[in-house]
Amino acid sequence: MQSQWSSRAASLLILPLRYHPDSILSRRSHRGGQARERDDGTLCYGIFYTTTTNFGGSRRGKKKKRERERERMSWVPRKGGRSRGAFSTIRSRLFPGENGLFGFTVGSSPRAAQWGTRRSFAVLKVMLVVILCALTYRFFWFEPKEELDPKLQAYIDWRASWKGKKVGGYALNQIGALLGYKMRADGTYKVDKSMEGETELDVTNQLGNWGIAALASTLAKNEQIQTLDCRYNAIRFEGAKAIGAMLATNRSLKRLMLGGNDFQGRGAIVIAEGLAQNTVLEHLSLRDCGVRDKGLVFISDALATNNNTAIRELDVGSNHISDSAMASVAVLLAKNKSLILLHLSFNTISDRGVGYVSGGLANATSIKALYLTHNRIGDKGVQSLAEALRVNRSLTQLDLRYNKMTDKGARILLDLLVENENITLETLSLQYNLISDEMITELMNYRGKVTIYINPPGSF
């Protein structure tokens, strides 16, 4: 009978592969897998662990054995009468012992506490070994990354900053030539000397809006390029903003051509912010960029207030500019001491606007060429220009082609040339106005020092 009970108990043996024997909190009955009732009336569900449990003998002996075993196993009933689940068991494996790692307490017997303490010290030993190995590798076997050439590192950083910003690989390689490197198809880099020694860069209709922005970022501190042609690249506000930032810091660029783009008045404003700090740019072309009155006002104010500006030529033709912006142009002509050429052609300037320009022209000391072609200037505007020319001592070239001047305006200019021998004007262009053939003949017969360009009688 006793052997029968011993064999049945042995059949319920569960090896302690996942659970420590002293951290078991519940036991399962050997009779039919039923729940076992504790002394406090709660039910116990769990595993049964034993190797030599003997259920034979008297009832009194079995009862004492059970009591001793319960006392040794430290029964800890869970709330609701249920035993600890799988999570608690796993936690008991990870953080065992009464004084286990991180302060978790699962077992409560002296044996469990001793086992948990040993386990904690083992984990700490492993952690110290790992840290020691890492430090040893870092200071003794770690090979530091080879430092790249500063120019190559600058090119890599610049290329990474513009990657994914609508800038194609062709544009990046073309612009990267300024930094002296180019990326191969396999992702490696090679030295590019195609721009070495070059002072002019022509990227007309090649890079696009974001490409120009990327180019401007490389030219901010460039000391090589002196002429930059960016016409017809569909530059919008983003590209114009980058150009303005470049103008604020660049100290080598002297000629900048931005014609045929579309950055409008907003773009002209951010470019003006850069011009207010620039001290080297001499030629600026903004022809056909949609600058309009607001943009020209900011451009003129920036060049008029910057006492260190070196601007000599300004082209704002074909920008839908009207009389509203001419007051700022007059201030520019009067205050700026470096501007020698101003293009206001192909706009909508009328007699009122030319009146403002004439007031600035009378006080100008540096302007030599003024282009007012393809506007709406009539005889009143010509009258105001003639009065300014009487006192001006710098203007040598005046272009009034394709306007609305009649014989009256032509007579005013002819009398001015005849009566004022000290006038500084050298060439006067009057083609394609509303002048009669008789008046044209008189102008052609003028033999003074001023050269008058006029279309022959009957040709218009």
Secondary structure, DSSP 8 states (H G I E B T S, - for coil): -HHHHHHHHHHT---TTSS-GGG------SSTT--EE-TTS-EE-S----SS----S-HHHHHHHHHHHHHHHT----GGG----HHHHHHHHHS-STT-GGG-----SHHHHHHHHHHHHHHHHHHHHHHHHHHHIIIII--------HHHHHHHHHHHHHTTSS--HHHHHHHHGGGTEEE-TTS-EEE--TTTT--EEE-TTTSHHHHHHHHHHHHTT-SS--EEE--SS---HHHHHHHHHHHHH-SS--EEE-TT---HHHHHHHHHHHHTT-SS--EEE-TTS--HHHHHHHHHHHHHH-TT----EEE--SS---GGGHHHHHHHHHH-SS--EEE--SS---HHHHHHHHHHHHH-SS--EEE--SS---HHHHHHHHHHHHH-SS--EEE--SS---HHHHHHHHHHHHH-TT----EEE--SSS--HHHHHHHHT--SSSEEE---TT--
